Amino acid sequence: MFRRHYENPPTAGLPIKWRDWRPAKQSLAVVASQFLQLPAVEVTCSGTAALVIALSSLAQEHPQRKTVIVPAYTCPLVALAIYHCGLQIQLCDLQPNSIDLDIGQLTGLVSNDVLAVIPTHLGGRVTDVQSVKQIAQRYQIAVIEDAAQAVGAQVGRYGDIVLFSLAAGKGLTMYEGGLLATANLPMRAQFRTTADKLLPWRTLRELKRILELIGYTALYNPYGLHFVYGYGRRKNLNRQQLISAVGDDFDFAIPMHQVSQWRQNVAANAFSRLPSFLQLLHQQAQQRIQQLERIDGVQVVQDKYGQGVWPFIMLLLPTVQQRDAIMDKLWSSPLGVTRLFIHTLPQYDYLQPIVPKIDTPNAQDFAARMLTITNSPWLTETQFEQICKVIQEIVA
Ligand SMILES: Cc1ncc(COP(=O)(O)O)c(C=O)c1O
């Protein structure tokens, strides 16, 4: 029964322990800024809310700037946050086989109309922020590093602003949560003012989140995940509902509220285990990447611009047919093989009213040939070898 109900999570999140629910010695904001080596951080109810606060603050200072440039392949929540702030989305393609923005295209997109550009550290990989900053500063455009998937990576060094997500399954979580940081003192004060205005106290919403975090503490393990994650995912896959299977079907309404001390304490306590957990993930990833790279033709997306973190491994297959054939075999298994965002932003029907319908061939190609393998320590060697065997057979 236990074997049959063993499920790997799609990303390696740090499990929450019951002892994390005791009072914390230091606040989450203090612990996070020390660990991330960033100036004072603002705690928010989600990464999306952090982005809304950043954009709203910037927009107040530069009301004539109406556009935000984003990678064409990113989380749909980023598009929803921009729309929520009454701003327009401008898409930038990626470089081939990479999460980095196409710098040539970006050069043609920048102007005095642009409020911000959002280079994104997707999947824990560190993207090239320095080149983006060089181009953005010609027009005094703010660079917001989206590190939603990269808590603990070497990020936030070159951008003006950095944000993280503490959502379920992320490196560190309080079920839903986010962090926002900037080295710019006036901007930091502006974030505080905006957060006070945009994040009211909502008792029922917070109560719901506390219950969800209790559920997460109890069930984020290979047996609990079978019921709360695996079952629903397989049901969606059977119905060919791929967007629901990866959880890309977001609501336009963005919850905006304060986070209680309880949930902040849990994350602050769990932070003490994060460095050793990230180290473990790093070592495991290095070994497994070596094994994957022995398979002819597959490419692992790696870091060129700083040390990242490894919640999962992003793998590019030679063709979309091969990627899909692998997913046919592995997606509904409990091995933690899945896809990140199913589409580029313009390819989601529900985003069509807010995202320009333009072609971004490199981002489309990246979305079409990529799959992810969990880097959870719960994925055993034997299970990992099973994955490699399937990939090898199909690529050969
Ligand atoms: C790249 C990226 N940006 C932003 C977000 C939004 O973060 P949150 O889910 O905490 O609102 C996510 C969520 O996963 C993300 O992956």
The ligand as a Gaussian input file, in Angstrom:
#p B3LYP/6-31G(d) Opt

LIG

0 1
 C        8.162000      33.156000     -12.291000
 C        7.088000      33.457000     -11.306000
 N        6.768000      34.726000     -11.025000
 C        5.809000      35.043000     -10.127000
 C        5.089000      34.070000      -9.471000
 C        4.020000      34.442000      -8.498000
 O        4.300000      34.001000      -7.195000
 P        3.125000      33.583000      -6.196000
 O        2.598000      32.260000      -6.601000
 O        3.780000      33.558000      -4.850000
 O        2.106000      34.648000      -6.267000
 C        5.371000      32.734000      -9.740000
 C        4.643000      31.653000      -9.063000
 O        4.995000      30.532000      -9.062000
 C        6.391000      32.415000     -10.669000
 O        6.691000      31.142000     -10.954000

